Each structure stands twice: as C-alpha cells, then as structure tokens.
Amino acid sequence: MIASWTSADGSLVRIRAKSNFSLDARGLLAVIVALAAVTLLLAGLLAWQGFWPVFAIAVLQVMLVSWLLVRTWENTWAVETIEIGPERVRIVSQRYRSRHVVELQTAWAVVETLPPQFVWYDPSIRLRSGNWSVELGRFLTADEKRQLAEQLECAISRYSALANGRNS
C-alpha cells in the first residue's frame, strides 16, 4: 500500500509504503490457538486409545508450526517512510523490530527502475544519490512499485539538479 502527504507549503513530501500483510498480532495468536486446539484434541483422542507417541509428535508439530508462523509474521511486517525535502531525502525502513535510516541529497537523487533478474520476479526500485543507492519497496507488488517510482520521481523532480539541468 502506498500513501503520500504533502506539507501545507508544499516543501516536504512524505511517501509511506507498507506491506499488504493484514494479519495483526491478535489474529496471529487466534490462528495459532485454533491450530493447536484442533491438533492437540485429535492427538489427545489417539493418545487416549493407547497411541501415546502421537501426542508427543503433535506437541512438537504445534511448537514448530507456531514458531514458523511467528517468524514469517515478523518478516512480512514492513514499512518504509520516505521524506523528500529541498535538501535531503530521508528513508526510514522499519521491519518488525529493526529500524534503518538513510539520508541522501535531494539535488542528486535519481529514481531507477531495474528489470528483474528472473522472468517471474518483479522489477526493483532504487533511489541513487552520488555513490549511495537504496532499494525501496521490496515487499510491494509490481503495480505498487510502479506507483512508488512515479511518486518519487514527481516529488524529487522539483529539487533535482539533474532535472533542472536538463530543463535549462
């Protein structure tokens, strides 16, 4: 999901890219509890009939699947906030528990859309300024990446020395 805001005076543009993973922590917990209840109930019935190793295997399975679901949930929770002003582009990339901030000069910023390395991959969006380059929106769909690239190019073109040099 891509959302953008512009300040009242128009000098600052904020673009926010967010992953489309809609399951929140409460929903994840509900899925895990439901999975555990069904699995352990069925395994308990078999253990009651004398097949007790099934219950031990079911407990291990529930623990493993729960751990995998939580890790997957953490890895898909992603937000990138891009603030574009006259002097700098500030990119805040946030995953579940990590936060990474990069600042680039707006005057030399260029948005690059790179073709995919493999046919079934989506193209990648890179923001380059001088020797620094940052890939944006890895978690977005191809259409959302195109939308992000368009919004970035529009916001940066006002301050870009490269665009202003071409227009002169």
RAFEN-V58163 format. One line per field, one symbol per residue. ss: DSSP state (H for helix, E for strand, - for the rest). A space follows every 10 residues. Layout:
ss: ???
This chain:
ss: -EEEEE---- --EEEEEE-- ----HHHHHH HHHHHHHHHH HHHHHHHH-- -HHHHHHHHH HHHHHHHHHH HHHHHH--EE EEEE---EEE EEEE----EE EEEEEHHHEE EEEE------ ---EEEEEE- -EEEEE---- -HHHHHHHHH HHHHHHH--- HHHHHHH-
